[in-house]
Amino acid sequence: MRSLTWLGVLIVALFGINAAGVIWGDGSWTPKLALDLEGGTQIILAPQLAEGETVTQEQLTQAVSIIRQRVDASGVSEAEINTQGGENIVVAIPGELDEQTRNRIESSAKLELRPVLLADAATNQAITPSDEPVDGEADEPAATPTVEPTDASDPNWVTPALQEEFDTFDCSTLDDTEANVAPSDEPLVTCDSSRTIKYLLGPVEVSGEDIVDATNGMVQTQTGGVTGQWVVNIVFNDRGTEAFSEVSQRLFAMNGQTPRDQFAFVLDGAVLSAPQMNAVITDGRPQISGGFDQESSKALADQLKFGALPISFEVQSSETISATLGTSQLQSGLIAGLIGLILVVIYTLFQYRALGSVTIASLVIVGIVTYLTITILSWREGYRLSLAGIAGLIVAIGFTADSFIVYFERVRDELRDGRALVGAVEAGWKRALRTILSSKGMNLLAAVVLFILAVGSVRGFAFTLGLTTVIDVIVVILFTHPMLQLLAQTRFYSSGHPWSGLDPQALGAVYRGRAEFRKPVAASSKKIASSSREAQKRQTIAERKAAQAEATVGAGEGKES
């Protein structure tokens, strides 16, 4: 049938995607495990504070939130980010930590936009004056502008002291503490991130705090094509848009006066890019270029999108940690799931006889699709399976079996009403599908809410629960119902064999003749009483009310006669 064909195509596609990941990518036939089962890398970040300063709890909470958003955006699942000792932040990442994720965590991502005053080739060694000053000469050059600068691009910012600092600045010291730090209202001497060009920059004119969104992508030409150059696209708020518009108008008017027509994007004190202002940008949507690839541009976009850390941090330690639970707990979880599955199978066979084989086959299909999906997500999205996630899969076994029970009982109800098996399957499916969708909708809603509100391993439980809920509905529609349609046409099931689980006589059914109803072949009084009680138990509320009303009318007529 068409539904079974589509299910086969789905399974083959999942298998093919996973095989492609194993052959051509870094995929695997097994899901990646989370921190509690595999271990990983732990980084301790310590705040950089001036003498006498202290870190507040609000700053720590904000920093934890920003770091968690950055880690989640990188595709890493089941990470743990917590505070330690009231001032440090501990970040635990499952598995090996790649360089891009490390940069996301460690970078404070403080973005500043400053105009360029001077630019020169980088100096990678300190330059000291060769001549000693003679008596009577000034020991220190003037540090205060003789003429008040009119804007951030005014050359009057370049005092003799600042010029000397620029001439002697050593780009190899760029990573040293306080080497490239300056107040926002004062010029800054620094270098680009590759240490090839050094800059003297004017005061900050636009702050990274005014960024409302940042994405990565390739530069598009006017014809809609792409150049292959990766950039970071920034969207400013109203304040940033207005400020950048004024800057772009001023610098565009100085076009050709290099380097004063350049504008530097400064991230954590280093120049990312210092392009010339070739147009007036009034929409607040500039681009950052600077030799990015796809990964590095995405990392920077995530950092800028989620904001700068409220304070700067330095890496106090970085070490590999072992699993907090380990293999024994994983085996215990798998054994618990296997026991639950066996109990469901036993109950199904006891209650539904041969019909239980459909339930068993459906559970196998659900297991295959779920396993392949989780494995692909581990490869493509960095998902990791935790012990809480395994618990979600175990709970899902019972939820999945509920769908089949609802469907089978609806079919049995139709058989009790005297329908033939083929008609009972179709009528029961129409009634069961509404109930199944309502039930699974509530399960999915609960899983989504839990995933959004929870953190850590609880999100793993919610994710697997929601994933199996969706897969359950797909399998019921594409496999369980079509299989029952096929079985209803076989002689074993359509004849109501006692071991089929669909025996009309055992269910207390009334057969439909060509133009009349007739009772089944006489059975023992004990069996009839048992079937009658079972039929009464399975009556719907509407059927019970109708029976009670009929009994009341019959009693009234008896009294009148």
C-alpha positions as CSV (number, residue, x, y, z in Angstrom):
1,M,0.0,0.0,0.0
2,R,1.0,3.6,-0.5
3,S,1.4,4.4,3.2
4,L,3.7,1.4,3.8
5,T,5.8,2.5,0.7
6,W,6.2,6.0,2.2
7,L,7.3,4.5,5.5
8,G,9.9,2.4,3.7
9,V,11.1,5.5,1.8
10,L,11.4,7.3,5.1
11,I,13.5,4.6,6.8
12,V,15.7,4.2,3.7
13,A,16.3,7.9,3.6
14,L,17.2,8.1,7.3
15,F,19.6,5.1,6.9
16,G,21.1,6.7,3.8
17,I,21.7,10.1,5.5
18,N,23.4,8.4,8.4
19,A,25.5,6.2,6.1
20,A,26.6,9.4,4.2
21,G,27.6,10.9,7.5
22,V,29.7,7.9,8.4
23,I,31.4,7.7,5.0
24,W,32.0,11.3,4.1
25,G,31.5,13.2,7.4
26,D,32.3,12.6,11.0
27,G,29.1,10.7,11.7
28,S,28.7,7.5,13.6
29,W,26.2,4.6,13.8
30,T,25.8,5.3,17.5
31,P,24.5,8.5,19.1
32,K,26.9,10.8,21.0
33,L,26.6,10.6,24.8
34,A,26.2,13.5,27.2
35,L,28.4,14.7,30.0
36,D,26.9,12.3,32.6
37,L,27.7,9.3,30.4
38,E,30.8,10.2,28.5
39,G,32.6,13.0,30.3
40,G,34.0,16.0,28.5
41,T,35.9,19.3,29.0
42,Q,35.5,21.7,31.9
43,I,36.5,25.4,31.7
44,I,36.7,27.6,34.7
45,L,36.3,31.3,33.9
46,A,37.6,33.9,36.5
47,P,36.5,37.6,36.2
48,Q,39.1,40.2,35.4
49,L,38.5,43.0,38.0
50,A,40.4,46.2,38.8
51,E,41.8,46.6,42.3
52,G,39.0,47.1,44.8
53,E,36.2,45.9,42.4
54,T,33.9,43.0,43.1
55,V,31.7,41.0,40.8
56,T,27.9,41.1,41.6
57,Q,25.5,38.2,41.5
58,E,23.5,40.0,38.8
59,Q,26.6,40.1,36.6
60,L,27.3,36.4,37.1
61,T,23.7,35.5,36.3
62,Q,23.8,37.6,33.1
63,A,27.1,36.1,32.1
64,V,25.9,32.5,32.7
65,S,22.8,33.2,30.5
66,I,24.8,34.7,27.7
67,I,27.4,31.9,27.7
68,R,24.6,29.3,27.7
69,Q,22.9,30.9,24.7
70,R,26.3,31.0,22.8
71,V,26.9,27.3,23.6
72,D,23.4,26.3,22.6
73,A,23.7,28.3,19.3
74,S,26.9,26.3,18.5
75,G,24.8,23.1,18.5
76,V,26.3,21.6,21.6
77,S,23.7,19.8,23.7
78,E,23.6,18.9,27.4
79,A,26.2,21.4,28.5
80,E,26.3,22.5,32.1
81,I,27.0,26.2,33.0
82,N,27.1,27.2,36.7
83,T,28.7,29.6,39.1
84,Q,31.4,28.6,41.6
85,G,32.4,30.4,44.8
86,G,30.4,33.4,44.1
87,E,32.7,34.8,41.4
88,N,33.8,32.0,38.9
89,I,31.8,30.4,36.1
90,V,32.2,26.7,35.4
91,V,31.4,25.5,31.9
92,A,31.3,21.7,31.3
93,I,31.0,20.6,27.7
94,P,30.4,16.9,26.7
95,G,33.0,15.3,24.5
96,E,36.0,17.1,23.0
97,L,35.8,20.9,22.8
98,D,36.4,22.4,19.3
99,E,38.1,25.7,18.8
100,Q,35.1,27.6,17.6
101,T,33.0,26.6,20.7
102,R,36.0,27.5,23.0
103,N,36.2,31.0,21.4
104,R,32.4,31.4,21.9
105,I,32.8,30.7,25.6
106,E,36.0,32.6,26.3
107,S,35.4,35.8,24.3
108,S,33.7,38.7,26.0
109,A,32.5,39.9,22.6
110,K,32.7,43.6,23.4
111,L,32.2,45.3,20.0
112,E,33.1,48.9,19.4
113,L,33.0,50.9,16.2
114,R,35.8,53.5,16.0
115,P,37.0,55.7,13.2
116,V,40.6,55.2,12.0
117,L,43.1,58.0,12.6
118,L,46.4,56.3,11.7
119,A,47.4,52.9,10.2
120,D,50.8,51.4,9.6
121,A,52.5,48.0,9.2
122,A,52.6,46.1,12.5
123,T,55.6,46.2,14.7
124,N,56.3,42.9,16.5
125,Q,59.0,44.2,18.8
126,A,59.2,47.1,21.1
127,I,60.9,50.2,19.8
128,T,62.7,52.4,22.3
129,P,64.3,55.8,21.6
130,S,68.0,55.5,21.0
131,D,69.0,58.9,22.4
132,E,68.7,59.8,26.0
133,P,67.0,63.2,26.6
134,V,69.4,65.9,27.5
135,D,68.9,68.1,30.5
136,G,66.3,70.8,30.0
137,E,64.3,68.8,27.5
138,A,60.8,67.6,28.3
139,D,60.8,64.0,29.6
140,E,57.3,63.3,28.5
141,P,55.6,64.4,25.3
142,A,52.3,66.3,25.5
143,A,49.3,64.0,26.2
144,T,46.6,66.6,25.9
145,P,45.4,67.9,22.5
146,T,46.3,71.6,21.9
147,V,43.2,72.1,19.9
148,E,39.9,70.6,21.0
149,P,38.8,67.9,18.5
150,T,35.5,68.5,16.8
151,D,34.6,64.8,16.1
152,A,36.0,61.3,16.5
153,S,37.9,61.5,13.2
154,D,39.6,64.8,14.0
155,P,43.5,64.6,13.6
156,N,43.8,66.8,16.7
157,W,43.3,63.6,18.8
158,V,46.8,62.6,17.8
159,T,48.9,64.2,20.5
160,P,52.7,63.7,20.7
161,A,52.3,61.2,23.5
162,L,49.7,59.2,21.5
163,Q,51.9,59.4,18.3
164,E,54.9,58.0,20.3
165,E,52.7,55.2,21.8
166,F,51.5,54.3,18.3
167,D,55.1,54.3,16.8
168,T,56.4,52.0,19.6
169,F,53.4,49.7,20.0
170,D,54.3,46.0,19.9
171,C,51.5,44.0,18.2
172,S,52.9,40.8,19.9
173,T,51.6,42.1,23.2
174,L,48.0,42.5,21.9
175,D,46.8,39.6,24.2
176,D,48.5,41.0,27.3
177,T,46.2,42.5,29.9
178,E,45.5,46.2,29.4
179,A,47.6,46.2,26.3
180,N,44.8,47.4,24.0
181,V,42.3,48.9,26.4
182,A,41.1,52.5,26.4
183,P,38.0,54.4,27.7
184,S,35.2,54.7,25.1
185,D,35.7,58.5,24.9
186,E,39.5,58.3,24.3
187,P,41.6,57.1,21.3
188,L,42.8,53.5,21.2
189,V,46.1,52.0,19.9
190,T,45.8,48.4,18.8
191,C,46.3,46.0,16.0
192,D,44.2,43.7,13.8
193,S,43.5,40.2,14.8
194,S,46.2,38.8,12.5
195,R,48.9,41.2,14.0
196,T,49.8,42.6,10.6
197,I,48.5,46.1,10.8
198,K,48.5,48.5,13.8
199,Y,45.9,51.3,14.2
200,L,45.3,54.5,16.1
201,L,41.6,54.7,16.4
202,G,39.3,57.6,17.6
203,P,36.8,57.4,20.4
204,V,33.9,55.0,20.2
205,E,31.0,56.3,18.1
206,V,28.7,53.2,18.0
207,S,28.6,50.5,20.7
208,G,27.8,46.8,20.4
209,E,25.1,47.3,22.9
210,D,23.0,48.8,20.1
211,I,23.0,45.6,18.1
212,V,19.6,43.8,18.0
213,D,20.6,41.0,15.6
214,A,23.6,39.5,13.8
215,T,23.7,36.8,11.2
216,N,26.3,35.3,8.9
217,G,26.1,34.8,5.2
218,M,27.9,35.3,1.9
219,V,28.2,38.7,0.1
220,Q,25.5,39.1,-2.6
221,T,26.1,41.0,-5.8
222,Q,23.5,43.3,-7.3
223,T,22.4,40.6,-9.7
224,G,21.6,38.2,-6.8
225,G,24.7,36.1,-7.0
226,V,27.2,35.3,-4.3
227,T,30.9,36.1,-4.2
228,G,31.9,33.3,-1.8
229,Q,33.1,35.8,0.8
230,W,31.6,35.2,4.3
231,V,30.5,38.3,6.3
232,V,28.6,39.1,9.4
233,N,25.4,41.1,8.9
234,I,24.5,43.5,11.7
235,V,21.2,45.1,12.5
236,F,21.3,48.1,14.8
237,N,18.5,49.5,16.9
238,D,17.2,53.1,16.4
239,R,20.0,54.7,18.4
240,G,22.7,52.7,16.6
241,T,21.1,53.3,13.2
242,E,21.1,57.1,13.8
243,A,24.7,57.1,15.1
244,F,26.1,54.9,12.3
245,S,24.2,57.0,9.7
246,E,26.0,60.2,10.9
247,V,29.4,58.5,10.9
248,S,28.9,57.0,7.4
249,Q,28.0,60.5,6.0
250,R,31.1,62.1,7.5
251,L,33.5,59.3,6.4
252,F,32.0,59.0,3.0
253,A,32.7,62.8,2.5
254,M,36.4,62.0,3.3
255,N,36.5,59.3,0.6
256,G,40.1,59.1,-0.6
257,Q,41.7,60.5,2.5
258,T,43.0,57.1,3.6
259,P,43.1,55.9,6.4
260,R,40.7,58.5,7.8
261,D,37.8,57.3,5.6
262,Q,38.0,53.9,7.3
263,F,35.9,52.7,10.1
264,A,37.1,49.9,12.4
265,F,35.1,47.1,13.9
266,V,36.8,46.4,17.2
267,L,36.1,43.1,19.0
268,D,37.6,42.8,22.5
269,G,40.2,45.4,21.7
270,A,41.4,43.9,18.4
271,V,40.4,45.2,14.9
272,L,38.3,42.7,13.1
273,S,37.9,44.8,9.9
274,A,38.6,48.4,8.9
275,P,36.8,48.9,5.6
276,Q,36.5,52.2,3.7
277,M,33.2,53.9,3.9
278,N,32.1,53.6,0.2
279,A,28.4,54.6,0.8
280,V,26.2,56.4,3.2
281,I,24.5,53.6,5.3
282,T,21.2,54.9,6.8
283,D,19.3,51.7,7.3
284,G,21.4,50.5,10.2
285,R,22.5,47.2,8.5
286,P,26.3,47.3,8.0
287,Q,28.5,44.2,7.2
288,I,31.7,43.0,8.9
289,S,34.2,41.4,6.6
290,G,37.6,40.1,7.5
291,G,38.7,36.8,6.0
292,F,35.9,34.8,7.7
293,D,34.9,31.3,6.8
294,Q,31.4,29.8,7.6
295,E,32.3,28.6,11.1
296,S,34.1,31.7,12.2
297,S,31.5,34.1,10.8
298,K,28.7,32.1,12.6
299,A,30.7,32.1,15.9
300,L,31.1,35.9,15.7
301,A,27.4,36.4,14.7
302,D,26.3,34.4,17.7
303,Q,28.6,36.3,20.1
304,L,27.3,39.7,18.8
305,K,23.7,38.5,18.7
306,F,23.6,37.4,22.3
307,G,25.5,40.4,23.6
308,A,28.7,41.1,25.3
309,L,29.5,39.7,28.7
310,P,28.9,42.2,31.5
311,I,32.5,41.7,32.7
312,S,35.7,40.3,31.1
313,F,36.7,36.8,32.1
314,E,40.0,34.9,31.8
315,V,40.4,31.1,31.6
316,Q,41.6,30.0,35.0
317,S,41.7,26.3,34.1
318,S,40.7,23.9,31.3
319,E,40.8,20.2,31.8
320,T,39.2,16.9,30.8
321,I,36.6,15.5,33.2
322,S,35.3,11.9,33.5
323,A,31.7,10.8,33.2
324,T,29.6,11.6,36.3
325,L,27.6,8.5,36.0
326,G,29.3,6.2,33.5
327,T,28.7,3.0,31.7
328,S,27.1,1.1,34.5
329,Q,24.3,3.6,34.8
330,L,23.8,3.5,31.0
331,Q,23.5,-0.2,31.1
332,S,21.0,0.0,34.0
333,G,18.9,2.4,32.0
334,L,19.0,0.2,28.9
335,I,18.1,-2.8,31.0
336,A,15.2,-0.9,32.5
337,G,13.9,0.0,29.1
338,L,14.3,-3.6,27.9
339,I,12.3,-4.9,30.9
340,G,9.5,-2.3,30.2
341,L,9.4,-3.3,26.6
342,I,9.1,-7.0,27.5
343,L,6.3,-6.3,29.9
344,V,4.4,-4.3,27.2
345,V,4.9,-7.2,24.8
346,I,3.6,-9.8,27.3
347,Y,0.6,-7.7,28.1
348,T,-0.2,-7.1,24.4
349,L,0.0,-10.8,23.6
350,F,-2.1,-11.7,26.6
351,Q,-4.8,-9.1,25.8
352,Y,-4.9,-9.1,22.0
353,R,-3.5,-12.6,21.1
354,A,-2.1,-12.6,17.5
355,L,-3.2,-9.0,17.0
356,G,-0.5,-8.0,19.5
357,S,2.0,-8.8,16.7
358,V,1.0,-5.6,15.1
359,T,1.9,-3.7,18.3
360,I,5.2,-5.4,18.5
361,A,6.1,-4.7,14.9
362,S,5.0,-1.0,15.4
363,L,7.2,-0.7,18.4
364,V,10.1,-2.1,16.4
365,I,9.5,0.5,13.6
366,V,9.3,3.3,16.2
367,G,12.6,2.1,17.7
368,I,14.3,2.0,14.3
369,V,13.1,5.5,13.2
370,T,13.9,7.0,16.7
371,Y,17.4,5.6,16.8
372,L,18.3,6.7,13.3
373,T,16.9,10.2,13.9
374,I,18.8,10.6,17.2
375,T,22.0,9.4,15.5
376,I,21.6,11.9,12.7
377,L,20.9,14.7,15.1
378,S,24.1,13.8,17.0
379,W,26.0,14.1,13.8
380,R,24.4,17.2,12.3
381,E,23.2,19.2,15.3
382,G,25.5,18.1,18.1
383,Y,22.7,16.4,20.1
384,R,23.9,14.2,22.9
385,L,21.9,11.5,24.7
386,S,21.9,11.8,28.5
387,L,20.5,9.4,31.1
388,A,17.5,11.8,31.3
389,G,17.0,11.4,27.6
390,I,17.1,7.7,27.9
391,A,14.4,8.0,30.6
392,G,12.3,9.9,28.1
393,L,12.7,7.1,25.6
394,I,11.6,4.5,28.2
395,V,8.5,6.5,29.2
396,A,7.7,6.8,25.5
397,I,7.3,3.0,25.2
398,G,4.1,3.2,27.3
399,F,2.8,6.3,25.5
400,T,3.4,4.6,22.1
401,A,1.5,1.4,23.3
402,D,-1.4,3.6,24.3
403,S,-2.0,4.6,20.6
404,F,-2.3,0.9,19.6
405,I,-4.6,0.1,22.5
406,V,-7.0,3.0,21.6
407,Y,-7.1,1.9,18.0
408,F,-7.7,-1.8,18.8
409,E,-10.4,-1.1,21.3
410,R,-12.2,1.1,18.8
411,V,-12.1,-1.7,16.3
412,R,-13.4,-4.1,18.9
413,D,-16.3,-1.7,19.7
414,E,-17.3,-1.8,16.0
415,L,-17.2,-5.6,16.0
416,R,-19.5,-5.7,19.0
417,D,-21.9,-3.5,17.1
418,G,-22.1,-6.2,14.5
419,R,-19.9,-4.8,11.7
420,A,-17.7,-7.0,9.6
421,L,-14.0,-6.8,10.3
422,V,-13.1,-4.7,7.2
423,G,-15.8,-2.2,8.0
424,A,-14.9,-2.3,11.7
425,V,-11.2,-1.4,10.9
426,E,-12.2,1.6,8.9
427,A,-14.9,2.9,11.3
428,G,-12.7,2.3,14.3
429,W,-9.8,4.1,12.7
430,K,-11.9,7.3,12.1
431,R,-12.9,7.3,15.8
432,A,-9.5,6.3,17.1
433,L,-7.5,8.9,15.1
434,R,-9.2,11.8,16.7
435,T,-8.4,10.4,20.2
436,I,-4.8,9.6,19.3
437,L,-4.1,13.1,17.9
438,S,-5.7,14.8,20.9
439,S,-3.6,12.6,23.3
440,K,-0.4,13.1,21.4
441,G,-1.0,16.8,21.0
442,M,-1.2,17.1,24.8
443,N,2.0,15.1,25.2
444,L,3.8,17.2,22.6
445,L,2.6,20.4,24.2
446,A,3.9,19.3,27.6
447,A,7.3,18.3,26.1
448,V,7.7,21.6,24.3
449,V,6.9,23.7,27.4
450,L,9.3,21.6,29.5
451,F,12.0,22.0,26.9
452,I,11.6,25.7,26.8
453,L,11.5,26.3,30.6
454,A,14.0,23.7,31.7
455,V,17.8,23.6,31.5
456,G,20.4,20.9,31.4
457,S,19.5,17.3,31.4
458,V,15.8,17.9,31.9
459,R,15.7,19.4,28.4
460,G,17.1,16.1,27.1
461,F,14.1,14.3,28.7
462,A,11.7,16.7,27.1
463,F,13.4,16.5,23.7
464,T,13.3,12.7,23.5
465,L,9.7,12.6,24.7
466,G,8.6,15.1,22.1
467,L,10.5,13.4,19.4
468,T,9.0,9.9,20.1
469,T,5.6,11.5,20.3
470,V,5.9,12.8,16.7
471,I,7.4,9.5,15.5
472,D,4.6,7.5,17.2
473,V,1.9,9.4,15.2
474,I,3.8,8.9,12.0
475,V,4.1,5.1,12.6
476,V,0.5,4.7,13.6
477,I,-0.7,6.4,10.4
478,L,1.9,4.9,8.0
479,F,2.2,1.4,9.5
480,T,-0.2,0.3,12.1
481,H,-3.4,1.2,10.3
482,P,-2.3,-0.1,6.9
483,M,-1.2,-3.3,8.5
484,L,-4.5,-3.8,10.2
485,Q,-6.2,-3.1,6.8
486,L,-4.2,-5.9,5.2
487,L,-4.7,-8.4,8.1
488,A,-8.5,-7.7,8.0
489,Q,-8.6,-9.2,4.5
490,T,-6.9,-12.5,5.6
491,R,-9.0,-15.5,6.5
492,F,-7.4,-16.0,9.9
493,Y,-8.5,-12.6,11.2
494,S,-11.7,-12.0,9.1
495,S,-13.1,-15.4,10.2
496,G,-12.8,-14.3,13.9
497,H,-10.4,-17.1,14.9
498,P,-10.2,-17.3,18.7
499,W,-6.5,-16.6,18.7
500,S,-6.8,-13.6,16.4
501,G,-7.9,-11.3,19.2
502,L,-10.8,-10.2,17.1
503,D,-13.3,-13.0,17.9
504,P,-16.8,-11.5,17.7
505,Q,-18.3,-14.2,19.8
506,A,-15.9,-13.6,22.6
507,L,-16.6,-9.9,22.4
508,G,-20.4,-10.4,22.6
509,A,-21.1,-9.1,19.1
510,V,-24.4,-9.1,17.1
511,Y,-23.9,-10.2,13.5
512,R,-25.4,-8.3,10.6
513,G,-27.4,-10.6,8.2
514,R,-28.6,-9.6,4.7
515,A,-31.6,-7.8,6.1
516,E,-31.8,-8.8,9.7
517,F,-29.8,-9.1,12.9
518,R,-29.3,-12.6,14.3
519,K,-27.6,-13.7,17.5
520,P,-24.4,-15.7,17.4
521,V,-24.4,-19.5,17.9
522,A,-25.6,-20.4,21.4
523,A,-22.9,-20.3,24.0
524,S,-22.8,-21.4,27.6
525,S,-24.7,-19.2,30.1
526,K,-21.4,-18.5,32.0
527,K,-19.7,-17.2,28.8
528,I,-22.7,-15.2,27.9
529,A,-22.8,-13.5,31.3
530,S,-19.1,-12.8,31.1
531,S,-19.4,-11.3,27.6
532,S,-22.4,-9.2,28.7
533,R,-20.5,-7.7,31.6
534,E,-17.5,-6.9,29.4
535,A,-19.8,-5.3,26.9
536,Q,-21.4,-3.1,29.6
537,K,-18.0,-2.1,30.9
538,R,-17.0,-0.9,27.4
539,Q,-20.1,1.1,26.7
540,T,-19.6,4.8,26.0
541,I,-21.4,7.3,28.2
542,A,-23.9,8.0,25.4
543,E,-24.7,4.3,25.1
544,R,-25.2,3.9,28.9
545,K,-27.6,6.9,29.0
546,A,-29.5,5.5,26.1
547,A,-29.8,2.1,27.8
548,Q,-31.0,3.7,31.0
549,A,-33.6,5.8,29.2
550,E,-34.8,2.7,27.3
551,A,-35.1,0.7,30.6
552,T,-37.0,3.6,32.2
553,V,-39.5,3.7,29.3
554,G,-40.0,0.0,29.4
555,A,-40.7,0.0,33.1
556,G,-43.3,2.8,32.7
557,E,-45.1,0.8,30.0
558,G,-45.1,-2.3,32.2
559,K,-46.9,-0.4,34.9
560,E,-49.5,1.1,32.6
561,S,-50.4,-2.4,31.3
